[in-house]
Amino acid sequence: MSAESKASEKNKRSKASGEGFSEGERTAIKERAAELRADARRSRSADKAAADERDVLAKIAEMAPPDRELAERVHAIVMTAAPDLAPKLWYGQPAYCKEGKPVCFFRSGNVDKQRYSSFGFSVQANLDDDDGMWPTSYALTELSEAGEAKIRDLVKKAVS
C-alpha cells in the first residue's frame, strides 16, 4: 500500500471515529441534539416559549464574566427591539427566532475559546444591502451606548 493510500485510509478511520471534530465541536453537536430532543418534547407542551426562554436565561447565568454581562445586555436589547422574537438555545448558545428559525444569536467567547464574544445574524435576517455585501456578525468585548444602539437598529432591520 502506498504512503498516499495509507494516509487516506487513516483519514477515513479518523473521521469515522469522530476524531475529525474538535472537543468543542463535539460538545456543540451534542448540545444541539439535546436541544432538538427537548424541542420535540416541548412541542406538545403549552409553555414551550417560557421553557425555551428559561433555558436561554439559565445558559446565560452559567457564563463566566464578562460574557455573562454582555449576554444579559444583548438579551435585553433584542427582546426590547424585537419582542416577537422567541429566545431559544441554538448549538448551546442564546439565539432569537422568528417562526422557529434563528434570526440572530450570541456566541460566548469563553465557551468558544476565543478572545471575544460575538453577536451575529443568520440567513433569516433581513439585512441585505444594495451593494451585495453586509456584515453577518460582530465581535463584542464591551457594549457602549453606541454599540447598544447599533444592535437595536440591526435587530429591528433584521426582523422588518
N, C-alpha and C positions, 0 to 999 in steps of 0.2 A: 504494500500500500504506500502510495507516495505521501510526502510530507503534507501536501495540499489536501489530500483526501483525509488524512488523519486529523488535520486541523478542522476541516469541515465536519467530520464525524463528532469531534469533541464539542464543537459549537452547537450541533443539533442536540446532543445529550445535555449540554449545559442549559439550553433553552427549555428542553422538556422537563428538566428537574427544577425549573424555577430560578436557576442561578442567573438568568438573564435580567432579572429585575433587582433593583437595589432593595434594601430592607425598608426604606421609606416608601418605595413604590408598592411593595407587597403589603405594607400596612394600609396604604390608601385603598388598594384593591379590596382588602378585607373589610375596611370601614364602609366602602361603597356597597359591598354585598350585604352587610348588616343593615345599612340604610334601606336598601331595596326590600329586604325581608320585613323590616319594621313598617315600611310604607305599605306593603301588601296587607299586613295585619291591620294597620290603621285605616285602610280604605273602607273597612267595614265599621269603623268607629266614628261616632258622631263628633268627637272632639279632636279630629285629626290635626286641624290647623293649630289648635292650642298645644297639642303634644309636640308638633314639629317646632313650634317656637320655644317651648321648654327645652327641647334638645339643643337648639341653637344657643340659647342663653346658658345652658349647662356647659356646652363646649367652650363658649367664651370665658366663663368663670374658671375653667381649667387652665386657660392660657397663662403663661408667665408674663409678668410685667416686662416691658411696656406694651407688648402685643395685646394684652387684655384691655388696657385703656383705649388703645386705637380701635380695637374691635367693638368695644362698647359705644364709642363715639360714632363709628361708621354705622352700627346697627341703628342708633337713634336717628342719625341723619337720613338713612334710607327709609326707615319707617315713617318719618315725618314727610319726606319729599314724595314718597310713593306708597301711601298706606294700603293700596290694593295689592302690593307685592307680598307674597307669603314667604316668611323665613323658613328655611329648611336646610338640613345638612346636605352637603354635596361633596363627596370624597373626603368626608370628615371635617369639613370646614363650613363656616356660615355662607349661605347663598340666599338669594331673594328671587322668588319665582313668580312668573305670570303664566297662568293656565298650566301649572305643573312644570314649566321649563325655566331653568335659571336664566335670569337677565343679568344679574351682577353678583359678585362674590368677594369675600375677604379671604386672603391666604395669610396665615401666620408665618412670619419669617423664622421664628424659633422652631416651629414644628417642621418647616421645610428646610431647616438648617441653612438659612440664607441670612444675609446681613440686614435685610429689610423685609417688612411685610408688604403685601400688595393688595390693591383693590382693582378688580377687573370686570370686564363685560363679556358676555357670551355672544354668539351669533344672533341670539334673540333680541339683543339691544338694538334700538333704532338710532344708531349713531353714525350711519353712513354719511360721508362728506361728499361735496360736489367734486373734489379733486381726486376721488378714488383712494384716499388714504386717511386713516384716522387711528388714534391710539386705542388699544384694547385693554391695557392695564397700566396702573400707576404704582410706582414704588412709594411706600409710606414709612417714614421714620418718626414723624410727628405731624400733627394737624394744626395748622394756623387757622385763623378765621377765614382767610382767603382760600385755603385748602378745603375747609368745610363747605364754603360757598360753591367751589368748583365741583365737588362731589354732588352736592344738592342739585346743581344745574344739570350735570351729566345724567344723574338718575332720572330727573324729570324728562329730559330729552329721550333717554333710553326707553321709557315706557310710553312716550307720546305716539 
